[in-house]
Amino acid sequence: MDEASAFAADGRRAGEERSIVRRGGLLALLLCLLMLGPTHATPGDDHDEMVVDFPQPAAFYQNTTFTLDGDVGYVPSKDLAKLWSFSTETGDLLDHDGLDLPEPGTASNAYLFADDRLAIPGWFPDQGILVADVSDPSDLTKIGVIDLPDDTNVQGQNVAVDDDGATGYVAGFPDDHLYAFNVSTLSLADGDGLALPGNPDRIARAGDRLAMVDTANGRIMVADVSDPSDLALAGTIDLPGHNVLGSDDDIVFAGDGETAFVSTNERVLYSFDVAQLELADPDGVSFGDQGLGLDIAIHGDVVACLSSKGLSFIDVSDPSDMALMADADFGEVLIQGSAQVAFSATGDAVAVPTISPDDLVYTFDVATGEQVAAPFPVSESPNYLTVYQPRNQVGVMCTMGEQIHLIEDLLGTTAYLPLVANRR
């Protein structure tokens, strides 16, 4: 059994520290804190948690994610083919019946658009984009389906949303096309789509450029999406040597909207420029010493890079000369292929799930790689993980456990003390 198959097989299976500020000493304390910058409050061993349970047999695919809109979350299930809404405040389902998805349902995720519209790519019953009205989370309704060509498949593909809030982009296979669609008009913006010179998977958009991993050729494809009705190929960016890109290799953009980053199965992080269509750091940065490169996340000048058996933090303040900062101190763990890493609001800590030897959520200090708190147990097979605001709550999808865990205080307080009053 090769390494990828082995990992896939394995993958199946504070108390809040409060500050009391006396009125007379407030000004002096504030001045001191502003000089020191953000500080950690050390979490205790106990954390408030809500668990979102779903009617059976809901069941979720291994790579299922949920999307959040304020204090409302949305997630599709498979065996009970429905779209569900839930509250992050109470953990309760909001639409108890869910929205029926046309058979045979979908292995794809839900993506939010403007004007209370939500889109899901998949089989409905043919390939298309289902559009739902989520203006009332307690009563989800179907608006319609945007049909796609018969020779494409968008099952499991991710969607990028344009700044107009109505246009979305999705890459199809095996026809290897990029499609633009409009959730307001329920139609394709570019009826023919854009033919691509490789097999597209993960996509990410910044401004008028959309980057895609090419799983057939181990490179990056870049599209010009300045006119969604007339998509164009801007070019391709080759990676040096032999590199493999897959469905777990996401692309993230820096704040400049031109520099992007991607990790390969060989655990190398590359930076590239989508305007100049070239690598910024041709050598890249190697991370970890075992397993496959997986998800990455960015906050400011730091990229967190997951692998099947580890997590590394890379300084990307100079994309042409990236450098390894620290490795997370896990011990011997296994991370599910579809797992994701997420930063705290201030970027000085991250959370990440593991599946072996136990199903846990770990938290780490970015600068040192040391654990911020004791690992937190969740139900079976945690994969998708996000950190949401305003209190740095951690949300994690457990696909085999068929639950969503919403955990408070796991990352501690990563904000100036005056903001403590905003926490529950």
Summary of the structure (lengths in Angstrom):
residues: 424
radius of gyration: 21.5
end to end distance: 49.1
largest distance: 71.2
contacts: 1498
relative contact order: 0.13
helix: 7%
strand: 42%
